[in-house]
Amino acid sequence: MTTEVFLATARRRFHDAVLASVLRVNPKGVPNNADKDSKISVRLAEGILDRLAGQAVTGKISGQRAGKEFELACKEYLEYTFPRLAHLRPGRWKIRVGGRGRMAIADYDQYEHLAALDQAAKEDPRLAAALGSDYLIKPDVVVMRLPTSDGAINADGPLVDRMQARHTPFRQINRHLPILHASVSCKWTLRSDRAQNARSEALNLVRNRKGRLPHIAVVTGEPTPNRIASIALGTGDIDCVYHFALPELEETVNDLGLTKLSEALGTMTQGRRLRDISDLPLDLVI
């Protein structure tokens, strides 16, 4: 009997959590990640649900609550998987929902300066008008790396002392704030406004940082390839889009004989713009 590999177990665990907390079906059996006014969207969502081989709860859940529950499921998935990769990416890590408040992003080393910028804007209406709100970033789920003690750095021999490497945020002696390693935007569905919000947030992370750019990923449960393409295609902002059940979506599209949608998925996967949720933990090791 073949033992199931860890990432397969983790993926199934993630799907169980999504089925229990996020995915709902109406009395007609239509999943809530489908656009009920689109026959194709409904058939794709139904096909994914059938292949997940789980029992979805019948009932309603608000869009806002579904979004929060999906964030929590993604966060718990990364909490479960990422520590198991410590032999590939050592360090002290924390994973959490992005944080409360409009300036939660200033909790991280690369974006600490935004707190001072925000305070200056509050005190000067002209500056506030000039800046707008582009610097306000509210990640859904974050992976952070804590600064490392000199004891750990020098564990295998003297690498640093008090005269060397005095500015890197990697050293605890230099900086106290965690380093933002990844920002993961979680979108249960991708209507046009949600897709653009994720892209705008990504661009703000790129533009407003001081230091290394964190991984910028989007996880979605959207069943329609054309809507996924609205955020997956193009480069310069988002690293990659991760589907919560990509093989199940691909199988559904193929079984329904939807050639154009199959080609659209192929363009995104072969173009390295769309991957499965099981790819995300290993991509964060890079």
Disulfide bonds with the S-S distance in Angstrom:
none
